[in-house]
Amino acid sequence: MKFTKKNLLISLALFIAVVLFQWIKYQTIQWIPLSNSLFLVSLPLLIIGLFGLVLSKGTFDFFHYSMKKVIKLRKRKQEPDELEDNSSLDALSKSVGKSYQSILTVGLILLALSILFLWNYLL
């Protein structure tokens, strides 16, 4: 995860959007609705980011490899000797890239703000 200026600006823009939404809807800024709204904004970002993290770590590489192998066997277009050539099978984790890191970082920043506002309310 990289806490770059771009990620901080995106987090700030989303935070301001949530605060404006709270101001328009409730005519005041309250701790609990603000914490809830920040959590609801961060939740999809965290789900997408964590899914990308799991894919990039190679969790589903064997499943992806075995499904490609089964599909090739079912088509029976190739000889069994040619099926042993694994050079054409790329790992799923290599195709994901690192784009999930920005999404995960923004989601974590918004989740931290949500927890901070909830903690402030409870104290």
C-alpha positions, 0 to 999 in steps of 0.5 A, a space after each residue: 500500500 502506498 500513501 501517496 498524495 493522489 490517494 490522500 487527495 482522493 480520500 479527502 475528496 470522498 470525505 468532503 463529499 460525505 460531509 456535504 451529503 450529511 449537511 444536505 440530508 440532516 442540516 447538521 454534522 453528527 458523529 454516528 451518521 458521518 461514521 456510518 456513511 464513511 464506512 459505507 463508502 469505504 466498504 466497496 473500496 475495501 472489498 475490491 482492494 482485498 479481492 485484488 490483493 488475494 488474487 495477486 498473492 496467487 491464491 487462485 493460481 492452481 484453480 485457474 491452471 487446473 480449469 485451463 487444463 480441463 478445458 483443453 482436455 475437453 476440447 481434445 484439439 491437441 494431442 496429450 503430449 502437447 498438453 504437458 507444455 505449460 509455457 502458454 499457461 500464465 498465472 492468474 496472479 501475474 495478470 492482476 497487476 498492482 492497481 488494487 493498491 490505490 483502491 485498498 489504500 483509499 478504502 483503509 483511510 476512509 475506514 480509519 476515519 470512520 473508526 476515529 469518528 465512532 471512537 470520538 462519539 463513544 468517548 
